[in-house]
Amino acid sequence: MTERMLTVADAAVLLGTWKTSGERFPRRLVAERRIRYVKVGSHVRIPESAIQEYLTAHTVEPVQRRRRRRYGRAA
């Protein structure tokens, strides 16, 4: 079971935050312990599956809107 371990920069690219906030967002997730990570000495590595779990848990599905009746109910 060899899982790919990502650097914080790689995690930022997968999360799509590289251009806007750089490594700041993944580092905040680690600091707030909102995502799994591994500490190797002074280096932080994030399992690729942790990124997928985070994205799945925070995905918002669209709501099906009911069609409104054009006219109100008849009395």
mmCIF file of the N, C-alpha and C atoms, coordinates in Angstrom:
data_MODEL
# 
_entry.id   MODEL 
# 
loop_
_atom_site.group_PDB 
_atom_site.id 
_atom_site.type_symbol 
_atom_site.label_atom_id 
_atom_site.label_alt_id 
_atom_site.label_comp_id 
_atom_site.label_asym_id 
_atom_site.label_entity_id 
_atom_site.label_seq_id 
_atom_site.pdbx_PDB_ins_code 
_atom_site.Cartn_x 
_atom_site.Cartn_y 
_atom_site.Cartn_z 
_atom_site.occupancy 
_atom_site.B_iso_or_equiv 
_atom_site.pdbx_formal_charge 
_atom_site.auth_seq_id 
_atom_site.auth_comp_id 
_atom_site.auth_asym_id 
_atom_site.auth_atom_id 
_atom_site.pdbx_PDB_model_num 
ATOM 1   N N  . MET A 1 1  ? 0.846   -1.185 0.000   1.00 0.00 ? 1  MET A N  1 
ATOM 2   C CA . MET A 1 1  ? 0.000   0.000  0.000   1.00 0.00 ? 1  MET A CA 1 
ATOM 3   C C  . MET A 1 1  ? 0.888   1.243  0.000   1.00 0.00 ? 1  MET A C  1 
ATOM 4   N N  . THR A 1 2  ? 1.395   1.574  -1.134  1.00 0.00 ? 2  THR A N  1 
ATOM 5   C CA . THR A 1 2  ? 2.197   2.775  -1.251  1.00 0.00 ? 2  THR A CA 1 
ATOM 6   C C  . THR A 1 2  ? 1.311   3.895  -1.764  1.00 0.00 ? 2  THR A C  1 
ATOM 7   N N  . GLU A 1 3  ? 1.146   4.870  -0.939  1.00 0.00 ? 3  GLU A N  1 
ATOM 8   C CA . GLU A 1 3  ? 0.320   6.004  -1.317  1.00 0.00 ? 3  GLU A CA 1 
ATOM 9   C C  . GLU A 1 3  ? 1.222   7.191  -1.600  1.00 0.00 ? 3  GLU A C  1 
ATOM 10  N N  . ARG A 1 4  ? 0.839   7.971  -2.550  1.00 0.00 ? 4  ARG A N  1 
ATOM 11  C CA . ARG A 1 4  ? 1.630   9.137  -2.922  1.00 0.00 ? 4  ARG A CA 1 
ATOM 12  C C  . ARG A 1 4  ? 1.504   10.206 -1.837  1.00 0.00 ? 4  ARG A C  1 
ATOM 13  N N  . MET A 1 5  ? 2.637   10.660 -1.329  1.00 0.00 ? 5  MET A N  1 
ATOM 14  C CA . MET A 1 5  ? 2.671   11.709 -0.327  1.00 0.00 ? 5  MET A CA 1 
ATOM 15  C C  . MET A 1 5  ? 3.008   13.027 -1.016  1.00 0.00 ? 5  MET A C  1 
ATOM 16  N N  . LEU A 1 6  ? 2.210   14.026 -0.783  1.00 0.00 ? 6  LEU A N  1 
ATOM 17  C CA . LEU A 1 6  ? 2.351   15.306 -1.470  1.00 0.00 ? 6  LEU A CA 1 
ATOM 18  C C  . LEU A 1 6  ? 3.014   16.346 -0.574  1.00 0.00 ? 6  LEU A C  1 
ATOM 19  N N  . THR A 1 7  ? 3.779   17.204 -1.199  1.00 0.00 ? 7  THR A N  1 
ATOM 20  C CA . THR A 1 7  ? 4.291   18.359 -0.468  1.00 0.00 ? 7  THR A CA 1 
ATOM 21  C C  . THR A 1 7  ? 3.140   19.354 -0.335  1.00 0.00 ? 7  THR A C  1 
ATOM 22  N N  . VAL A 1 8  ? 3.336   20.365 0.468   1.00 0.00 ? 8  VAL A N  1 
ATOM 23  C CA . VAL A 1 8  ? 2.296   21.383 0.644   1.00 0.00 ? 8  VAL A CA 1 
ATOM 24  C C  . VAL A 1 8  ? 2.038   22.093 -0.686  1.00 0.00 ? 8  VAL A C  1 
ATOM 25  N N  . ALA A 1 9  ? 3.077   22.318 -1.456  1.00 0.00 ? 9  ALA A N  1 
ATOM 26  C CA . ALA A 1 9  ? 2.914   22.969 -2.767  1.00 0.00 ? 9  ALA A CA 1 
ATOM 27  C C  . ALA A 1 9  ? 2.104   22.091 -3.715  1.00 0.00 ? 9  ALA A C  1 
ATOM 28  N N  . ASP A 1 10 ? 2.372   20.774 -3.711  1.00 0.00 ? 10 ASP A N  1 
ATOM 29  C CA . ASP A 1 10 ? 1.602   19.851 -4.552  1.00 0.00 ? 10 ASP A CA 1 
ATOM 30  C C  . ASP A 1 10 ? 0.146   19.822 -4.125  1.00 0.00 ? 10 ASP A C  1 
ATOM 31  N N  . ALA A 1 11 ? -0.109  19.852 -2.818  1.00 0.00 ? 11 ALA A N  1 
ATOM 32  C CA . ALA A 1 11 ? -1.478  19.861 -2.306  1.00 0.00 ? 11 ALA A CA 1 
ATOM 33  C C  . ALA A 1 11 ? -2.207  21.132 -2.738  1.00 0.00 ? 11 ALA A C  1 
ATOM 34  N N  . ALA A 1 12 ? -1.497  22.251 -2.741  1.00 0.00 ? 12 ALA A N  1 
ATOM 35  C CA . ALA A 1 12 ? -2.097  23.515 -3.177  1.00 0.00 ? 12 ALA A CA 1 
ATOM 36  C C  . ALA A 1 12 ? -2.506  23.444 -4.645  1.00 0.00 ? 12 ALA A C  1 
ATOM 37  N N  . VAL A 1 13 ? -1.686  22.790 -5.449  1.00 0.00 ? 13 VAL A N  1 
ATOM 38  C CA . VAL A 1 13 ? -2.017  22.634 -6.875  1.00 0.00 ? 13 VAL A CA 1 
ATOM 39  C C  . VAL A 1 13 ? -3.263  21.762 -7.034  1.00 0.00 ? 13 VAL A C  1 
ATOM 40  N N  . LEU A 1 14 ? -3.338  20.650 -6.295  1.00 0.00 ? 14 LEU A N  1 
ATOM 41  C CA . LEU A 1 14 ? -4.512  19.773 -6.385  1.00 0.00 ? 14 LEU A CA 1 
ATOM 42  C C  . LEU A 1 14 ? -5.779  20.450 -5.885  1.00 0.00 ? 14 LEU A C  1 
ATOM 43  N N  . LEU A 1 15 ? -5.651  21.284 -4.861  1.00 0.00 ? 15 LEU A N  1 
ATOM 44  C CA . LEU A 1 15 ? -6.810  21.995 -4.331  1.00 0.00 ? 15 LEU A CA 1 
ATOM 45  C C  . LEU A 1 15 ? -7.207  23.185 -5.204  1.00 0.00 ? 15 LEU A C  1 
ATOM 46  N N  . GLY A 1 16 ? -6.331  23.560 -6.108  1.00 0.00 ? 16 GLY A N  1 
ATOM 47  C CA . GLY A 1 16 ? -6.634  24.670 -7.006  1.00 0.00 ? 16 GLY A CA 1 
ATOM 48  C C  . GLY A 1 16 ? -6.417  26.034 -6.361  1.00 0.00 ? 16 GLY A C  1 
ATOM 49  N N  . THR A 1 17 ? -5.592  26.101 -5.326  1.00 0.00 ? 17 THR A N  1 
ATOM 50  C CA . THR A 1 17 ? -5.369  27.365 -4.644  1.00 0.00 ? 17 THR A CA 1 
ATOM 51  C C  . THR A 1 17 ? -3.983  27.933 -4.902  1.00 0.00 ? 17 THR A C  1 
ATOM 52  N N  . TRP A 1 18 ? -3.249  27.328 -5.806  1.00 0.00 ? 18 TRP A N  1 
ATOM 53  C CA . TRP A 1 18 ? -1.854  27.733 -6.013  1.00 0.00 ? 18 TRP A CA 1 
ATOM 54  C C  . TRP A 1 18 ? -1.733  29.184 -6.473  1.00 0.00 ? 18 TRP A C  1 
ATOM 55  N N  . LYS A 1 19 ? -2.571  29.610 -7.404  1.00 0.00 ? 19 LYS A N  1 
ATOM 56  C CA . LYS A 1 19 ? -2.423  30.963 -7.952  1.00 0.00 ? 19 LYS A CA 1 
ATOM 57  C C  . LYS A 1 19 ? -2.950  32.028 -7.004  1.00 0.00 ? 19 LYS A C  1 
ATOM 58  N N  . THR A 1 20 ? -3.984  31.697 -6.227  1.00 0.00 ? 20 THR A N  1 
ATOM 59  C CA . THR A 1 20 ? -4.583  32.715 -5.369  1.00 0.00 ? 20 THR A CA 1 
ATOM 60  C C  . THR A 1 20 ? -3.873  32.870 -4.038  1.00 0.00 ? 20 THR A C  1 
ATOM 61  N N  . SER A 1 21 ? -3.715  31.782 -3.297  1.00 0.00 ? 21 SER A N  1 
ATOM 62  C CA . SER A 1 21 ? -3.118  31.912 -1.967  1.00 0.00 ? 21 SER A CA 1 
ATOM 63  C C  . SER A 1 21 ? -1.852  31.087 -1.802  1.00 0.00 ? 21 SER A C  1 
ATOM 64  N N  . GLY A 1 22 ? -1.397  30.457 -2.848  1.00 0.00 ? 22 GLY A N  1 
ATOM 65  C CA . GLY A 1 22 ? -0.170  29.678 -2.759  1.00 0.00 ? 22 GLY A CA 1 
ATOM 66  C C  . GLY A 1 22 ? -0.292  28.530 -1.778  1.00 0.00 ? 22 GLY A C  1 
ATOM 67  N N  . GLU A 1 23 ? 0.694   28.383 -0.939  1.00 0.00 ? 23 GLU A N  1 
ATOM 68  C CA . GLU A 1 23 ? 0.718   27.288 0.029   1.00 0.00 ? 23 GLU A CA 1 
ATOM 69  C C  . GLU A 1 23 ? -0.053  27.631 1.302   1.00 0.00 ? 23 GLU A C  1 
ATOM 70  N N  . ARG A 1 24 ? -0.564  28.808 1.385   1.00 0.00 ? 24 ARG A N  1 
ATOM 71  C CA . ARG A 1 24 ? -1.201  29.275 2.611   1.00 0.00 ? 24 ARG A CA 1 
ATOM 72  C C  . ARG A 1 24 ? -2.421  28.455 3.013   1.00 0.00 ? 24 ARG A C  1 
ATOM 73  N N  . PHE A 1 25 ? -3.301  28.138 2.073   1.00 0.00 ? 25 PHE A N  1 
ATOM 74  C CA . PHE A 1 25 ? -4.525  27.403 2.386   1.00 0.00 ? 25 PHE A CA 1 
ATOM 75  C C  . PHE A 1 25 ? -4.232  25.988 2.883   1.00 0.00 ? 25 PHE A C  1 
ATOM 76  N N  . PRO A 1 26 ? -3.412  25.187 2.186   1.00 0.00 ? 26 PRO A N  1 
ATOM 77  C CA . PRO A 1 26 ? -3.110  23.857 2.724   1.00 0.00 ? 26 PRO A CA 1 
ATOM 78  C C  . PRO A 1 26 ? -2.401  23.913 4.079   1.00 0.00 ? 26 PRO A C  1 
ATOM 79  N N  . ARG A 1 27 ? -1.540  24.895 4.273   1.00 0.00 ? 27 ARG A N  1 
ATOM 80  C CA . ARG A 1 27 ? -0.875  25.030 5.570   1.00 0.00 ? 27 ARG A CA 1 
ATOM 81  C C  . ARG A 1 27 ? -1.877  25.362 6.670   1.00 0.00 ? 27 ARG A C  1 
ATOM 82  N N  . ARG A 1 28 ? -2.886  26.159 6.337   1.00 0.00 ? 28 ARG A N  1 
ATOM 83  C CA . ARG A 1 28 ? -3.928  26.471 7.316   1.00 0.00 ? 28 ARG A CA 1 
ATOM 84  C C  . ARG A 1 28 ? -4.744  25.234 7.653   1.00 0.00 ? 28 ARG A C  1 
ATOM 85  N N  . LEU A 1 29 ? -5.043  24.402 6.640   1.00 0.00 ? 29 LEU A N  1 
ATOM 86  C CA . LEU A 1 29 ? -5.757  23.155 6.892   1.00 0.00 ? 29 LEU A CA 1 
ATOM 87  C C  . LEU A 1 29 ? -4.969  22.259 7.833   1.00 0.00 ? 29 LEU A C  1 
ATOM 88  N N  . VAL A 1 30 ? -3.670  22.214 7.653   1.00 0.00 ? 30 VAL A N  1 
ATOM 89  C CA . VAL A 1 30 ? -2.804  21.404 8.523   1.00 0.00 ? 30 VAL A CA 1 
ATOM 90  C C  . VAL A 1 30 ? -2.777  22.004 9.926   1.00 0.00 ? 30 VAL A C  1 
ATOM 91  N N  . ALA A 1 31 ? -2.600  23.309 10.033  1.00 0.00 ? 31 ALA A N  1 
ATOM 92  C CA . ALA A 1 31 ? -2.505  23.966 11.340  1.00 0.00 ? 31 ALA A CA 1 
ATOM 93  C C  . ALA A 1 31 ? -3.792  23.797 12.148  1.00 0.00 ? 31 ALA A C  1 
ATOM 94  N N  . GLU A 1 32 ? -4.945  23.837 11.458  1.00 0.00 ? 32 GLU A N  1 
ATOM 95  C CA . GLU A 1 32 ? -6.228  23.685 12.132  1.00 0.00 ? 32 GLU A CA 1 
ATOM 96  C C  . GLU A 1 32 ? -6.637  22.221 12.272  1.00 0.00 ? 32 GLU A C  1 
ATOM 97  N N  . ARG A 1 33 ? -5.769  21.333 11.794  1.00 0.00 ? 33 ARG A N  1 
ATOM 98  C CA . ARG A 1 33 ? -6.007  19.878 11.825  1.00 0.00 ? 33 ARG A CA 1 
ATOM 99  C C  . ARG A 1 33 ? -7.334  19.502 11.160  1.00 0.00 ? 33 ARG A C  1 
ATOM 100 N N  . ARG A 1 34 ? -7.606  20.125 10.026  1.00 0.00 ? 34 ARG A N  1 
ATOM 101 C CA . ARG A 1 34 ? -8.804  19.826 9.256   1.00 0.00 ? 34 ARG A CA 1 
ATOM 102 C C  . ARG A 1 34 ? -8.531  18.810 8.162   1.00 0.00 ? 34 ARG A C  1 
ATOM 103 N N  . ILE A 1 35 ? -7.258  18.399 8.036   1.00 0.00 ? 35 ILE A N  1 
ATOM 104 C CA . ILE A 1 35 ? -6.864  17.436 7.012   1.00 0.00 ? 35 ILE A CA 1 
ATOM 105 C C  . ILE A 1 35 ? -5.766  16.550 7.613   1.00 0.00 ? 35 ILE A C  1 
ATOM 106 N N  . ARG A 1 36 ? -5.732  15.289 7.151   1.00 0.00 ? 36 ARG A N  1 
ATOM 107 C CA . ARG A 1 36 ? -4.689  14.371 7.630   1.00 0.00 ? 36 ARG A CA 1 
ATOM 108 C C  . ARG A 1 36 ? -3.344  14.760 7.031   1.00 0.00 ? 36 ARG A C  1 
ATOM 109 N N  . TYR A 1 37 ? -2.296  14.595 7.826   1.00 0.00 ? 37 TYR A N  1 
ATOM 110 C CA . TYR A 1 37 ? -0.954  14.864 7.320   1.00 0.00 ? 37 TYR A CA 1 
ATOM 111 C C  . TYR A 1 37 ? 0.050   14.025 8.083   1.00 0.00 ? 37 TYR A C  1 
ATOM 112 N N  . VAL A 1 38 ? 1.252   13.956 7.535   1.00 0.00 ? 38 VAL A N  1 
ATOM 113 C CA . VAL A 1 38 ? 2.344   13.209 8.150   1.00 0.00 ? 38 VAL A CA 1 
ATOM 114 C C  . VAL A 1 38 ? 3.494   14.179 8.331   1.00 0.00 ? 38 VAL A C  1 
ATOM 115 N N  . LYS A 1 39 ? 4.071   14.159 9.500   1.00 0.00 ? 39 LYS A N  1 
ATOM 116 C CA . LYS A 1 39 ? 5.221   15.017 9.783   1.00 0.00 ? 39 LYS A CA 1 
ATOM 117 C C  . LYS A 1 39 ? 6.475   14.164 9.681   1.00 0.00 ? 39 LYS A C  1 
ATOM 118 N N  . VAL A 1 40 ? 7.363   14.504 8.763   1.00 0.00 ? 40 VAL A N  1 
ATOM 119 C CA . VAL A 1 40 ? 8.625   13.791 8.572   1.00 0.00 ? 40 VAL A CA 1 
ATOM 120 C C  . VAL A 1 40 ? 9.729   14.772 8.925   1.00 0.00 ? 40 VAL A C  1 
ATOM 121 N N  . GLY A 1 41 ? 10.208  14.693 10.155  1.00 0.00 ? 41 GLY A N  1 
ATOM 122 C CA . GLY A 1 41 ? 11.166  15.686 10.629  1.00 0.00 ? 41 GLY A CA 1 
ATOM 123 C C  . GLY A 1 41 ? 10.470  17.031 10.706  1.00 0.00 ? 41 GLY A C  1 
ATOM 124 N N  . SER A 1 42 ? 10.983  17.997 9.991   1.00 0.00 ? 42 SER A N  1 
ATOM 125 C CA . SER A 1 42 ? 10.337  19.309 9.959   1.00 0.00 ? 42 SER A CA 1 
ATOM 126 C C  . SER A 1 42 ? 9.454   19.481 8.729   1.00 0.00 ? 42 SER A C  1 
ATOM 127 N N  . HIS A 1 43 ? 9.383   18.448 7.895   1.00 0.00 ? 43 HIS A N  1 
ATOM 128 C CA . HIS A 1 43 ? 8.605   18.514 6.658   1.00 0.00 ? 43 HIS A CA 1 
ATOM 129 C C  . HIS A 1 43 ? 7.195   17.975 6.865   1.00 0.00 ? 43 HIS A C  1 
ATOM 130 N N  . VAL A 1 44 ? 6.252   18.580 6.185   1.00 0.00 ? 44 VAL A N  1 
ATOM 131 C CA . VAL A 1 44 ? 4.857   18.135 6.236   1.00 0.00 ? 44 VAL A CA 1 
ATOM 132 C C  . VAL A 1 44 ? 4.533   17.472 4.906   1.00 0.00 ? 44 VAL A C  1 
ATOM 133 N N  . ARG A 1 45 ? 3.957   16.285 4.966   1.00 0.00 ? 45 ARG A N  1 
ATOM 134 C CA . ARG A 1 45 ? 3.514   15.576 3.764   1.00 0.00 ? 45 ARG A CA 1 
ATOM 135 C C  . ARG A 1 45 ? 2.043   15.233 3.935   1.00 0.00 ? 45 ARG A C  1 
ATOM 136 N N  . ILE A 1 46 ? 1.300   15.402 2.865   1.00 0.00 ? 46 ILE A N  1 
ATOM 137 C CA . ILE A 1 46 ? -0.145  15.158 2.898   1.00 0.00 ? 46 ILE A CA 1 
ATOM 138 C C  . ILE A 1 46 ? -0.450  13.997 1.964   1.00 0.00 ? 46 ILE A C  1 
ATOM 139 N N  . PRO A 1 47 ? -1.118  12.946 2.480   1.00 0.00 ? 47 PRO A N  1 
ATOM 140 C CA . PRO A 1 47 ? -1.481  11.831 1.596   1.00 0.00 ? 47 PRO A CA 1 
ATOM 141 C C  . PRO A 1 47 ? -2.478  12.300 0.534   1.00 0.00 ? 47 PRO A C  1 
ATOM 142 N N  . GLU A 1 48 ? -2.316  11.778 -0.664  1.00 0.00 ? 48 GLU A N  1 
ATOM 143 C CA . GLU A 1 48 ? -3.212  12.171 -1.757  1.00 0.00 ? 48 GLU A CA 1 
ATOM 144 C C  . GLU A 1 48 ? -4.662  11.831 -1.428  1.00 0.00 ? 48 GLU A C  1 
ATOM 145 N N  . SER A 1 49 ? -4.880  10.720 -0.726  1.00 0.00 ? 49 SER A N  1 
ATOM 146 C CA . SER A 1 49 ? -6.248  10.337 -0.359  1.00 0.00 ? 49 SER A CA 1 
ATOM 147 C C  . SER A 1 49 ? -6.867  11.337 0.615   1.00 0.00 ? 49 SER A C  1 
ATOM 148 N N  . ALA A 1 50 ? -6.046  12.006 1.420   1.00 0.00 ? 50 ALA A N  1 
ATOM 149 C CA . ALA A 1 50 ? -6.574  13.012 2.347   1.00 0.00 ? 50 ALA A CA 1 
ATOM 150 C C  . ALA A 1 50 ? -7.144  14.205 1.585   1.00 0.00 ? 50 ALA A C  1 
ATOM 151 N N  . ILE A 1 51 ? -6.492  14.559 0.486   1.00 0.00 ? 51 ILE A N  1 
ATOM 152 C CA . ILE A 1 51 ? -6.999  15.651 -0.354  1.00 0.00 ? 51 ILE A CA 1 
ATOM 153 C C  . ILE A 1 51 ? -8.342  15.252 -0.963  1.00 0.00 ? 51 ILE A C  1 
ATOM 154 N N  . GLN A 1 52 ? -8.423  14.013 -1.477  1.00 0.00 ? 52 GLN A N  1 
ATOM 155 C CA . GLN A 1 52 ? -9.668  13.535 -2.074  1.00 0.00 ? 52 GLN A CA 1 
ATOM 156 C C  . GLN A 1 52 ? -10.793 13.473 -1.035  1.00 0.00 ? 52 GLN A C  1 
ATOM 157 N N  . GLU A 1 53 ? -10.474 13.012 0.177   1.00 0.00 ? 53 GLU A N  1 
ATOM 158 C CA . GLU A 1 53 ? -11.477 12.955 1.243   1.00 0.00 ? 53 GLU A CA 1 
ATOM 159 C C  . GLU A 1 53 ? -11.967 14.350 1.603   1.00 0.00 ? 53 GLU A C  1 
ATOM 160 N N  . TYR A 1 54 ? -11.047 15.305 1.673   1.00 0.00 ? 54 TYR A N  1 
ATOM 161 C CA . TYR A 1 54 ? -11.421 16.679 1.999   1.00 0.00 ? 54 TYR A CA 1 
ATOM 162 C C  . TYR A 1 54 ? -12.343 17.251 0.929   1.00 0.00 ? 54 TYR A C  1 
ATOM 163 N N  . LEU A 1 55 ? -11.993 17.031 -0.339  1.00 0.00 ? 55 LEU A N  1 
ATOM 164 C CA . LEU A 1 55 ? -12.821 17.549 -1.431  1.00 0.00 ? 55 LEU A CA 1 
ATOM 165 C C  . LEU A 1 55 ? -14.193 16.893 -1.453  1.00 0.00 ? 55 LEU A C  1 
ATOM 166 N N  . THR A 1 56 ? -14.253 15.589 -1.196  1.00 0.00 ? 56 THR A N  1 
ATOM 167 C CA . THR A 1 56 ? -15.533 14.880 -1.168  1.00 0.00 ? 56 THR A CA 1 
ATOM 168 C C  . THR A 1 56 ? -16.408 15.376 -0.025  1.00 0.00 ? 56 THR A C  1 
ATOM 169 N N  . ALA A 1 57 ? -15.804 15.566 1.138   1.00 0.00 ? 57 ALA A N  1 
ATOM 170 C CA . ALA A 1 57 ? -16.562 16.009 2.309   1.00 0.00 ? 57 ALA A CA 1 
ATOM 171 C C  . ALA A 1 57 ? -17.092 17.433 2.160   1.00 0.00 ? 57 ALA A C  1 
ATOM 172 N N  . HIS A 1 58 ? -16.429 18.259 1.357   1.00 0.00 ? 58 HIS A N  1 
ATOM 173 C CA . HIS A 1 58 ? -16.829 19.652 1.217   1.00 0.00 ? 58 HIS A CA 1 
ATOM 174 C C  . HIS A 1 58 ? -17.475 19.965 -0.127  1.00 0.00 ? 58 HIS A C  1 
ATOM 175 N N  . THR A 1 59 ? -17.892 18.929 -0.835  1.00 0.00 ? 59 THR A N  1 
ATOM 176 C CA . THR A 1 59 ? -18.584 19.131 -2.103  1.00 0.00 ? 59 THR A CA 1 
ATOM 177 C C  . THR A 1 59 ? -20.060 19.369 -1.832  1.00 0.00 ? 59 THR A C  1 
ATOM 178 N N  . VAL A 1 60 ? -20.599 20.416 -2.411  1.00 0.00 ? 60 VAL A N  1 
ATOM 179 C CA . VAL A 1 60 ? -22.006 20.763 -2.239  1.00 0.00 ? 60 VAL A CA 1 
ATOM 180 C C  . VAL A 1 60 ? -22.748 20.382 -3.510  1.00 0.00 ? 60 VAL A C  1 
ATOM 181 N N  . GLU A 1 61 ? -23.736 19.523 -3.358  1.00 0.00 ? 61 GLU A N  1 
ATOM 182 C CA . GLU A 1 61 ? -24.527 19.082 -4.504  1.00 0.00 ? 61 GLU A CA 1 
ATOM 183 C C  . GLU A 1 61 ? -25.585 20.131 -4.840  1.00 0.00 ? 61 GLU A C  1 
ATOM 184 N N  . PRO A 1 62 ? -25.940 20.281 -6.116  1.00 0.00 ? 62 PRO A N  1 
ATOM 185 C CA . PRO A 1 62 ? -26.966 21.257 -6.490  1.00 0.00 ? 62 PRO A CA 1 
ATOM 186 C C  . PRO A 1 62 ? -28.334 20.830 -5.983  1.00 0.00 ? 62 PRO A C  1 
ATOM 187 N N  . VAL A 1 63 ? -29.167 21.818 -5.745  1.00 0.00 ? 63 VAL A N  1 
ATOM 188 C CA . VAL A 1 63 ? -30.520 21.570 -5.254  1.00 0.00 ? 63 VAL A CA 1 
ATOM 189 C C  . VAL A 1 63 ? -31.471 21.561 -6.443  1.00 0.00 ? 63 VAL A C  1 
ATOM 190 N N  . GLN A 1 64 ? -32.350 20.582 -6.471  1.00 0.00 ? 64 GLN A N  1 
ATOM 191 C CA . GLN A 1 64 ? -33.375 20.537 -7.516  1.00 0.00 ? 64 GLN A CA 1 
ATOM 192 C C  . GLN A 1 64 ? -34.485 21.505 -7.134  1.00 0.00 ? 64 GLN A C  1 
ATOM 193 N N  . ARG A 1 65 ? -34.727 22.461 -7.964  1.00 0.00 ? 65 ARG A N  1 
ATOM 194 C CA . ARG A 1 65 ? -35.782 23.425 -7.683  1.00 0.00 ? 65 ARG A CA 1 
ATOM 195 C C  . ARG A 1 65 ? -37.100 22.916 -8.236  1.00 0.00 ? 65 ARG A C  1 
ATOM 196 N N  . ARG A 1 66 ? -38.120 23.042 -7.443  1.00 0.00 ? 66 ARG A N  1 
ATOM 197 C CA . ARG A 1 66 ? -39.445 22.651 -7.930  1.00 0.00 ? 66 ARG A CA 1 
ATOM 198 C C  . ARG A 1 66 ? -39.994 23.764 -8.801  1.00 0.00 ? 66 ARG A C  1 
ATOM 199 N N  . ARG A 1 67 ? -40.740 23.355 -9.790  1.00 0.00 ? 67 ARG A N  1 
ATOM 200 C CA . ARG A 1 67 ? -41.361 24.356 -10.654 1.00 0.00 ? 67 ARG A CA 1 
ATOM 201 C C  . ARG A 1 67 ? -42.478 25.039 -9.903  1.00 0.00 ? 67 ARG A C  1 
ATOM 202 N N  . ARG A 1 68 ? -42.491 26.324 -9.987  1.00 0.00 ? 68 ARG A N  1 
ATOM 203 C CA . ARG A 1 68 ? -43.567 27.072 -9.340  1.00 0.00 ? 68 ARG A CA 1 
ATOM 204 C C  . ARG A 1 68 ? -44.774 27.082 -10.250 1.00 0.00 ? 68 ARG A C  1 
ATOM 205 N N  . ARG A 1 69 ? -45.905 27.045 -9.635  1.00 0.00 ? 69 ARG A N  1 
ATOM 206 C CA . ARG A 1 69 ? -47.133 27.155 -10.428 1.00 0.00 ? 69 ARG A CA 1 
ATOM 207 C C  . ARG A 1 69 ? -47.245 28.590 -10.926 1.00 0.00 ? 69 ARG A C  1 
ATOM 208 N N  . ARG A 1 70 ? -47.726 28.687 -12.124 1.00 0.00 ? 70 ARG A N  1 
ATOM 209 C CA . ARG A 1 70 ? -47.805 30.022 -12.710 1.00 0.00 ? 70 ARG A CA 1 
ATOM 210 C C  . ARG A 1 70 ? -48.870 30.846 -12.009 1.00 0.00 ? 70 ARG A C  1 
ATOM 211 N N  . TYR A 1 71 ? -49.958 30.209 -11.665 1.00 0.00 ? 71 TYR A N  1 
ATOM 212 C CA . TYR A 1 71 ? -51.049 30.891 -10.988 1.00 0.00 ? 71 TYR A CA 1 
ATOM 213 C C  . TYR A 1 71 ? -51.274 30.241 -9.647  1.00 0.00 ? 71 TYR A C  1 
ATOM 214 N N  . GLY A 1 72 ? -51.848 30.967 -8.726  1.00 0.00 ? 72 GLY A N  1 
ATOM 215 C CA . GLY A 1 72 ? -52.121 30.432 -7.397  1.00 0.00 ? 72 GLY A CA 1 
ATOM 216 C C  . GLY A 1 72 ? -53.201 29.355 -7.447  1.00 0.00 ? 72 GLY A C  1 
ATOM 217 N N  . ARG A 1 73 ? -53.462 28.750 -6.351  1.00 0.00 ? 73 ARG A N  1 
ATOM 218 C CA . ARG A 1 73 ? -54.499 27.722 -6.293  1.00 0.00 ? 73 ARG A CA 1 
ATOM 219 C C  . ARG A 1 73 ? -55.879 28.339 -6.472  1.00 0.00 ? 73 ARG A C  1 
ATOM 220 N N  . ALA A 1 74 ? -56.746 27.574 -7.055  1.00 0.00 ? 74 ALA A N  1 
ATOM 221 C CA . ALA A 1 74 ? -58.129 28.039 -7.254  1.00 0.00 ? 74 ALA A CA 1 
ATOM 222 C C  . ALA A 1 74 ? -58.861 27.914 -5.923  1.00 0.00 ? 74 ALA A C  1 
ATOM 223 N N  . ALA A 1 75 ? -59.700 28.870 -5.646  1.00 0.00 ? 75 ALA A N  1 
ATOM 224 C CA . ALA A 1 75 ? -60.444 28.860 -4.379  1.00 0.00 ? 75 ALA A CA 1 
ATOM 225 C C  . ALA A 1 75 ? -61.605 27.907 -4.434  1.00 0.00 ? 75 ALA A C  1 
# 
